[in-house]
């Protein structure tokens, strides 16, 4: 969400974070079934189902990066007097 998103007609931004596999899931040889394309904010489920979000974060994304991208602009807007 950029600072210009505050003035957008849309009031909801959707972010998707693909979590890393849990240790139990790794032991059970589970695989992540999503492919992330962060540059285009898309995920591919399986081989053919493609979805687009406002923000996409892969399993190795850092919590600080997610916070800076999704929360900081919202807080800035709130402190400037805009409705969240």
Phi, psi and omega in degrees: 000120179269171180297335178287343181294338179298324182269000178295158177292331182281137179252000181234129173245138183248125178245142179238128175242121176274116183282154175292159176294144175284156178307320179298319180294323178295319178297328180273009179059035176287156178236152173284128185265004179250142171249126181262144174233079187302326182298328180251008179056043181234154170232150176242123179264120184068230181250347190221350182263115185248135180230144180243136179234172176289326178216140176229131179237132181275177184297340181262005178296141180274145180303321180297322178293320179295316179298314181297325182279323188256325187262317184303313178299325178294315178296319177301316180295319179298316182289341176272359176099004177278153175288142178286000000 
